[in-house]
C-alpha cells in the first residue's frame, strides 16, 4: 500500500484505508475500488491524497518513466536544473521537482 496524490489515482485502484475529509468524516471506505466518479468526487471535496493497495509513489514514477525515451527525460532534467536549486534532503522541493517533471513529460507526450 502507498499514499498517492489525488492526480495519480486511477480507476480500478483499491483503497487501503478510509478516505477522510479534514474534519475526520469518512468519505469513501477502505476496500472500495475506485471509479472515475470517485476520483472526481475526491477532487471536488478537496482531498489531496489517498492510500491505495499495491501502489506507491516511487513505483508509479518508475512505471511512467519506462514509457518515455531516455533522451526526452535527459532534456527535461537539463531544462529543470536551470530553474531548481539542489533538492537533496529537501522533501518539499523534491516533491515540487517530481510534480514539475511529471507535468513536463506529460506535455511532451501529448504534443
Secondary structure, DSSP 8 states (H G I E B T S, - for coil): -EEEEGGG--TT-BBSS-EE-TTS-EEE-TT-B--HHHHHHHHHTT--EEEETT--HHHHHHHHHTTS-HHHHHHHHHHHHTT----TT-HHHHHHHHHHHHHHHHHHHH-
